[in-house]
Amino acid sequence: MENAHNNTFSSGMGSKEFTLLVALLMSIAALSIDALLPALGVIGEELGVVTANQPQLLISMLFLGLALGQLICGPLSDALGRRPILFSGFALYLVGTLVCYQAESLSMLMFGRFIQGLGVAGPYISAISLVRDLYHGTQMARIMSLVMMIFVLVPAIAPSLGQAIMYFDDWRGIFELYLAYAILLMVWIAWRLKETLPKSNRIAFTTTGFYEGFKEVLTNRITASYTACMGLFFGSFIGYLNSSQQIFQVQFKTGNLFALYFGLLALVLGFASLLNSRVVEKHGAKYIAFRAMCVVVIASTGFFGLHAFVDITLWMFLLYAAILFFCFGLLFGNVNALAMEPMGHVAGIASAVIGSVSSIMSMCIGTLIGQMYNNTLLPISGSFIITGALALCMMYWAEKGRVVAKSSA
């Protein structure tokens, strides 16, 4: 009871309210990406794009802003406290959203999305830090499990929200949703959330410390290898995200059912993440991640080869995508944890560097894959084969060629 009292006093709110707030802070990035997906085709038509793949860049630009933003927000959050970074991030996000709302060209819209991405890094980075400030051990694990349960629902419903807005308004209405969401969270934080990082626990930001942390991440074989793994397989995932609207609405002509199919696949990923949290202690993160990546490569090779014999139907793609999403649910948390494992002494900077480097890698890879989309699934499945095989090589190198056995953490 004493711990609960201290946590309530420190954050200014009860654990249930705190858990919901943290989940919504983490969710703003997913909402900013997924709610816009159903509108990409309409935006392309209205703004007169040259090729059908160009609107995909609106997703990539937000990822680029997020990748660079977390590199800045992570160390500054440890130095200045959580609330200043939260408010600064939201302010920047609102500016970017207003630029997008007023945009009359794709280039201006892309610029606004980049600013949005820079801004969203503040709440995205701070969310996990808030939990780390107040909870430890099993309490932290319990809170994060609840946070993730709420968080996984956002990608499932976000495209439906975007689709619903477009029934009553044009695509700019989605940016009105972003404005309202950000303002609501800012008011909530200002009214209810106290600073959770005492001045005595803050780490002064120095260029030397940042350089040393960056150098340590990139020169540690295990951390560098697993960071590259994240960049590789998440790159293919972004390639899918970028192409998803065209795959469902153009290639398979699903119309407004796009949001439903996308949401169901997101729930598969969420279920796998939840399952992983239950079994990872028994089997080990390396064991699960290595085998999940093997399944991605095998399934993608089979699906790629299937193109030579039959015309791919929607149900074939959904089955293949469900396998991929289930594997990604097993990969995301485990590979990130493996990358962070040797970095306990520089956790704050290391987390920011790992997240930023892997995100920049994945944004570049995902943009390239998306721009290769040609109304077939060959670029997507082919990319999963190549990036998956490379990721397996990086895992193998990280472990010096040892067989990854059960219960190896």
For each residue, the residues with C-beta under 8 A, 3 or more apart:
1: 4 5
2: 5 6
3: 6 7 139
4: 1 7 8 15
5: 1 2 8 9
6: 2 3 9 10
7: 3 4 10 11 15 18 134 135
8: 4 5 11 12 13 14 15
9: 5 6 12
10: 6 7 133 134 194 196
11: 7 8 18 130 134 193 194 196
12: 8 9 192 193 194
13: 8 17 18 21 192 193
14: 8 17 18
15: 4 7 8 18 19 143
16: 19 20
17: 13 14 20 21 192
18: 7 11 13 14 15 21 22 130 134 143
19: 15 16 22 23 143 146 147 150
20: 16 17 23 24 150
21: 13 17 18 24 25 185 188 189 192 193
22: 18 19 25 26 127 128 130 131 143 147
23: 19 20 26 27 127 146 147 148 150 151
24: 20 21 27 28 150 185
25: 21 22 28 86 123 124 126 127 130 185
26: 22 23 29 30 123 124 127 128 147 151
27: 23 24 30 31 150 151 154
28: 24 25 31 32 93 120 123 124 181 182 185
29: 26 32 33 62 66 120 124
30: 26 27 33 34 151 154 155 158
31: 27 28 34 35 154 158 161 178 181
32: 28 29 35 36 62 116 117 120 178
33: 29 30 36 37 59 62 63 158 241
34: 30 31 37 154 155 158 159 162 262 266
35: 31 32 38 158 159 161 162 165 174 177 178
36: 32 33 39 40 58 59 162 171 174
37: 33 34 40 59 158 159 162 241 244 245 258 262
38: 35 159 162 163 166 245 249 256 258 259
39: 36 42 43 162 166 171 174
40: 36 37 43 44 55 56 58 59 245 246
41: 44 45 52 55 245 246 249 250
42: 39 45 46 166 170 171
43: 39 40 46 47 55 58 106 109 171
44: 40 41 47 49 52 54 55 106
45: 41 42 48 49
46: 42 43 170 171
47: 43 44 104 105 106 109
48: 45
49: 44 45 52 54 55 106
50: 54
51: 54
52: 41 44 49 55 246 250
53: 56 246 370 371 373
54: 44 49 50 51 57 106
55: 40 41 43 44 49 52 58 106
56: 40 53 59 60 242 243 367 370 371 373
57: 54 60 61 106 110 367
58: 36 40 43 55 61 62 106 109 110 113
59: 33 36 37 40 56 62 63 238 241 242 370
60: 56 57 63 64 238 242 363 366 367 370
61: 57 58 64 65 110 111 113 114 117
62: 29 32 33 58 59 65 66 113 114 116 117 120
63: 33 59 60 66 67 117 238 359 362 363 366
64: 60 61 67 68 114 117 360 363
65: 61 62 68 69 96 113 114 115 116 117 118 119 120 121
66: 29 62 63 69 70 117 118 120 121 124 359
67: 63 64 70 71 117 355 356 359 360 363
68: 64 65 71 72 117 118 121 356 360
69: 65 66 72 73 89 117 118 119 120 121 122 125
70: 66 67 73 74 121 124 125 352 355 356 359
71: 67 68 74 352 353 355 356
72: 68 69 75 76 121
73: 69 70 76 77 85 89 121 122 125 126 352
74: 70 71 77 78 125 348 349 351 352 353 355
75: 72 78 79 203 205 209 210 348 349 352
76: 72 73 79 80 85 205
77: 73 74 80 81 82 85 122 125 126 129 197 348
78: 74 75 129 197 202 203 205 348 349
79: 75 76 202 203 204 205
80: 76 77 84 85 202
81: 77 84 85 195 197 199 202
82: 77 85 86 126 129 130 133 195 196 197
83: 86 87 189 193 195
84: 80 81 87 88
85: 73 76 77 80 81 82 88 89 122 125 126
86: 25 82 83 89 90 122 123 126 189 193
87: 83 84 90 91 122 186 189 190
88: 84 85 91 92 122
89: 69 73 85 86 92 93 119 120 121 122 123 126
90: 86 87 93 94 119 122 123 182 185 186
91: 87 88 94 95 119
92: 88 89 95 96 115 118 119 122
93: 28 89 90 96 97 115 116 119 120 122 123 178 182
94: 90 91 97 98 119 179 182 183
95: 91 92 98 99 115 119
96: 65 92 93 99 100 112 113 114 115 116 117 118 119
97: 93 94 100 101 112 116 175 178 179 182
98: 94 95 101 102 112 179
99: 95 96 102 103 108 111 112 115
100: 96 97 103 109 112 113 116 175
101: 97 98 112 172 175 176 179
102: 98 99 108
103: 99 100 106 108 109 111 112
104: 47 108
105: 47 108 109
106: 43 44 47 49 54 55 57 58 103 109 110
107: 110 111
108: 99 102 103 104 105 111 112
109: 43 47 58 100 103 105 106 112 113
110: 57 58 61 106 107 113 114
111: 61 99 103 107 108 114 115
112: 96 97 98 99 100 101 103 108 109 115 116
113: 58 61 62 65 96 100 109 110 116 117
114: 61 62 64 65 96 110 111 117 118
115: 65 92 93 95 96 99 111 112 118 119
116: 32 62 65 93 96 97 100 112 113 119 120 178
117: 32 61 62 63 64 65 66 67 68 69 96 113 114 120 121
118: 65 66 68 69 92 96 114 115 121
119: 65 69 89 90 91 92 93 94 95 96 115 116 122
120: 28 29 32 62 65 66 69 89 93 116 117 123 124
121: 65 66 68 69 70 72 73 89 117 118 124 125
122: 69 73 77 85 86 87 88 89 90 92 93 119 125 126
123: 25 26 28 86 89 90 93 120 126 127 185
124: 25 26 28 29 66 70 120 121 127
125: 69 70 73 74 77 85 121 122 128 129 352 355
126: 25 73 77 82 85 86 89 122 123 129 130
127: 22 23 25 26 123 124 130 131 147
128: 22 26 125 131 132 144
129: 77 78 82 125 126 132 133 196 197
130: 11 18 22 25 82 126 127 133 134 193 196
131: 22 127 128 134 135 140 143 144 147
132: 128 129 135 140
133: 10 82 129 130 196 197 201
134: 7 10 11 18 130 131 196
135: 7 131 132 139 140 143
136: 139 140
137: 140 141
138: 141 142
139: 3 135 136 142 143
140: 131 132 135 136 137 143 144
141: 137 138 144 145 277
142: 138 139 145 146
143: 15 18 19 22 131 135 139 140 146 147
144: 128 131 140 141 147 148
145: 141 142 148 149 274 277
146: 19 23 142 143 149 150
147: 19 22 23 26 127 131 143 144 150 151
148: 23 144 145 151 152 270 273 274 277
149: 145 146 152 153 270 274
150: 19 20 23 24 27 146 147 153 154
151: 23 26 27 30 147 148 154
152: 148 149 155 156 266 267 269 270 273 274
153: 149 150 156 157 270
154: 27 30 31 34 150 151 157 158
155: 30 34 152 158 262 263 266 269 270
156: 152 153 263 264 266 267 270
157: 153 154 160 161 263
158: 30 31 33 34 35 37 154 155 161 162
159: 34 35 37 38 162 163 258 259 262 263
160: 157 163 164 259 260 263
161: 31 35 157 158 164 165 177
162: 34 35 36 37 38 39 158 159 165 166 174 177 259
163: 38 159 160 166 167 256 258 259
164: 160 161 167 168
165: 35 161 162 168 169 173 174 176 177
166: 38 39 42 162 163 169 170 171 173 174
167: 163 164
168: 164 165 173
169: 165 166 172 173 176
170: 42 46 166 173
171: 36 39 42 43 46 166 174 175
172: 101 169 175 176
173: 165 166 168 169 170 176 177
174: 35 36 39 162 165 166 171 177 178
175: 97 100 101 171 172 178 179
176: 101 165 169 172 173 179 180
177: 35 161 162 165 173 174 180 181
178: 31 32 35 93 97 116 174 175 181 182
179: 94 97 98 101 175 176 182 183
180: 176 177 183 184
181: 28 31 177 178 184 185
182: 28 90 93 94 97 178 179 185 186
183: 94 179 180 186 187
184: 180 181 187 188
185: 21 24 25 28 90 123 181 182 188 189
186: 87 90 182 183 189 190
187: 183 184 190 191
188: 21 184 185 191 192 193
189: 21 83 86 87 185 186 192 193
190: 87 186 187 193
191: 187 188
192: 12 13 17 21 188 189
193: 11 12 13 21 83 86 130 188 189 190 196
194: 10 11 12
195: 81 82 83 198
196: 10 11 82 129 130 133 134 193
197: 77 78 81 82 129 133 201 202
198: 195 201 202
199: 81 202
200:
201: 133 197 198
202: 78 79 80 81 197 198 199
203: 75 78 79 209 348
204: 79 209
205: 75 76 78 79 209 210
206: 209 210
207: 210 211
208: 211 212
209: 75 203 204 205 206 212 213 349
210: 75 205 206 207 213 214 349
211: 207 208 214 215
212: 208 209 215 216 346
213: 209 210 216 217 346 349 350 353
214: 210 211 217 218 349 353
215: 211 212 218 219
216: 212 213 219 220 223 343 346 350
217: 213 214 220 223 224 227 343 349 350 353 354 357
218: 214 215 224 353 357
219: 215 216 224
220: 216 217 223 224 342 343
221: 224 225 397 398
222: 225 226 338 339 341 342 398
223: 216 217 220 226 227 339 340 341 342 343 350 354
224: 217 218 219 220 221 227 228
225: 221 222 228 229 394 395 397 398
226: 222 223 229 230 335 336 338 339 394 395 398
227: 217 223 224 230 231 339 354 357 358
228: 224 225 231 232 358 361 391 394
229: 225 226 232 233 293 335 339 391 394 395 398
230: 226 227 233 234 335 336 339 354 358 361 362
231: 227 228 234 235 357 358 359 360 361 362 365
232: 228 229 235 236 361 362 365 387 388 390 391 394
233: 229 230 236 237 293 296 328 331 335 387 388 391
234: 230 231 237 238 332 358 359 361 362 366
235: 231 232 238 239 361 362 363 364 365 366 369 383 387
236: 232 233 239 240 365 366 369 380 383 384 387 388
237: 233 234 240 241 328 362 366
238: 59 60 63 234 235 241 242 362 363 365 366 367 369 370
239: 235 236 242 243 365 366 367 368 369 370 379 380 383
240: 236 237 243 244 247 321 324 369 380
241: 33 37 59 237 238 244 366
242: 56 59 60 238 239 366 367 369 370 373
243: 56 239 240 246 247 369 370 373 379 380
244: 37 240 241 247 248 258 262
245: 37 38 40 41 248 249 250 258
246: 40 41 52 53 243 249 250 251 373 375
247: 240 243 244 250 251 252 317 373 377 380
248: 244 245 251 252 254 257 258 261 262
249: 38 41 245 246 252 253 254 255 258
250: 41 52 245 246 247 253 375
251: 246 247 248 375 376 377
252: 247 248 249 314 317
253: 249 250
254: 248 249 257 258 261 314
255: 249 258
256: 38 163 259
257: 248 254 260 261
258: 37 38 159 163 244 245 248 249 254 255 261 262
259: 38 159 160 162 163 256 262 263
260: 160 257 263 264
261: 248 254 257 258 264 265 318
262: 34 37 155 159 244 248 258 259 265 266
263: 155 156 157 159 160 259 260 266 267
264: 156 260 261 267 268
265: 261 262 268 269 318 321 322 325
266: 34 152 155 156 262 263 269 270 325
267: 152 156 263 264 270 271
268: 264 265 271 272 322 325 326 329
269: 152 155 265 266 272 273 325 326 328 329
270: 148 149 152 153 155 156 266 267 273 274 329
271: 267 268 274 275 326 329
272: 268 269 275 276 325 326 327 328 329 330
273: 148 152 269 270 276 277 329 330 332 333
274: 145 148 149 152 270 271 277 278 329
275: 271 272 278 279 329 330
276: 272 273 279 280 288 329 330 333 334
277: 141 145 148 273 274 280 333
278: 274 275
279: 275 276 282 283 288
280: 276 277 283 284 285 288 333 334
281:
282: 279 407
283: 279 280 287 288 406 407
284: 280 287 288 405 406 407 408 409
285: 280 288 289 334 335 337 338 409
286: 289 290 334 338 395 399 404 408 409
287: 283 284 290 291 404 405 406 407 408
288: 276 279 280 283 284 285 291 292 330 334
289: 285 286 292 293 330 331 334 335 338 395
290: 286 287 293 294 392 395 404
291: 287 288 294 295
292: 288 289 295 296 327 328 330 331 334
293: 229 233 289 290 296 297 327 331 388 391 392 395
294: 290 291 297 298 392
295: 291 292 298 299 323 327
296: 233 292 293 299 300 323 324 327 384 388
297: 293 294 300 301 384 385 388 389 392
298: 294 295 301 302
299: 295 296 302 303 320 323 324 327
300: 296 297 303 304 320 324 381 382 384 385 388
301: 297 298 304 305 385
302: 298 299 305 306
303: 299 300 306 307 316 320 377 381
304: 300 301 307 378 381 382 385
305: 301 302 308 309
306: 302 303 309 310 312 316
307: 303 304 310 312 376 377 378 381
308: 305
309: 305 306
310: 306 307 316
311:
312: 306 307 316 317 376 377
313: 316 317
314: 252 254 317 318
315: 318 319
316: 303 306 310 312 313 319 320
317: 247 252 312 313 314 320 321 377
318: 261 265 314 315 321 322
319: 315 316 322 323
320: 299 300 303 316 317 323 324 381
321: 240 265 317 318 324 325
322: 265 268 318 319 325 326
323: 295 296 299 319 320 326 327
324: 240 296 299 300 320 321 327 328 384
325: 265 266 268 269 272 321 322 328 329
326: 268 269 271 272 322 323 329 330
327: 272 292 293 295 296 299 323 324 330 331
328: 233 237 269 272 292 324 325 331 332
329: 268 269 270 271 272 273 274 275 276 325 326 332
330: 272 273 275 276 288 289 292 326 327 334
331: 233 289 292 293 327 328 334 335
332: 234 273 328 329 335 336
333: 273 276 277 280 336 337
334: 276 280 285 286 288 289 292 330 331 337 338
335: 226 229 230 233 285 289 331 332 338 339
336: 226 230 332 333 339 340 354
337: 285 333 334 340 341
338: 222 226 285 286 289 334 335 341 398
339: 222 223 226 227 229 230 335 336 343 354 358
340: 223 336 337 343 344 347 350 351 354
341: 222 223 337 338 344 409
342: 220 222 223
343: 216 217 220 223 339 340 346 347 350 351 354
344: 340 341 347
345:
346: 212 213 216 343 349 350
347: 340 343 344 350 351
348: 74 75 77 78 203 351 352
349: 74 75 78 209 210 213 214 217 346 352 353
350: 213 216 217 223 340 343 346 347 353 354
351: 74 340 343 347 348 354 355
352: 70 71 73 74 75 125 348 349 355 356
353: 71 74 213 214 217 218 349 350 356 357
354: 217 223 227 230 336 339 340 343 350 351 357 358
355: 67 70 71 74 125 351 352 358 359
356: 67 68 70 71 352 353 359 360
357: 217 218 227 231 353 354 360 361
358: 227 228 230 231 234 339 354 355 361 362
359: 63 66 67 70 231 234 355 356 362 363
360: 64 67 68 231 356 357 363 364
361: 228 230 231 232 234 235 357 358 364 365
362: 63 230 231 232 234 235 237 238 358 359 365 366
363: 60 63 64 67 235 238 359 360 366 367
364: 235 360 361 367 368
365: 231 232 235 236 238 239 361 362 368 369 383 387
366: 60 63 234 235 236 237 238 239 241 242 362 363 369 370
367: 56 57 60 238 239 242 363 364 370 371
368: 239 364 365 371 372
369: 235 236 238 239 240 242 243 365 366 372 373 379 380 383
370: 53 56 59 60 238 239 242 243 366 367 373
371: 53 56 367 368
372: 368 369 379 383
373: 53 56 242 243 246 247 369 370 379 380
374: 378 379
375: 246 250 251
376: 251 307 312 379
377: 247 251 303 307 312 317 380 381
378: 304 307 374 381 382
379: 239 243 369 372 373 374 376 382 383
380: 236 239 240 243 247 369 373 377 383 384
381: 300 303 304 307 320 377 378 384 385
382: 300 304 378 379 385 386
383: 235 236 239 365 369 372 379 380 386 387
384: 236 296 297 300 324 380 381 387 388
385: 297 300 301 304 381 382 388 389
386: 382 383 389 390
387: 232 233 235 236 365 383 384 390 391
388: 232 233 236 293 296 297 300 384 385 391 392
389: 297 385 386 392 393
390: 232 386 387 393 394
391: 228 229 232 233 293 387 388 394 395
392: 290 293 294 297 388 389 395 396
393: 389 390 396 397
394: 225 226 228 229 232 390 391 397 398
395: 225 226 229 286 289 290 293 391 392 398 399 404
396: 392 393 399 401
397: 221 225 393 394 400 401
398: 221 222 225 226 229 338 394 395
399: 286 395 396 402 404
400: 397
401: 396 397
402: 399
403:
404: 286 287 290 395 399 408
405: 284 287 408
406: 283 284 287
407: 282 283 284 287
408: 284 286 287 404 405
409: 284 285 286 341
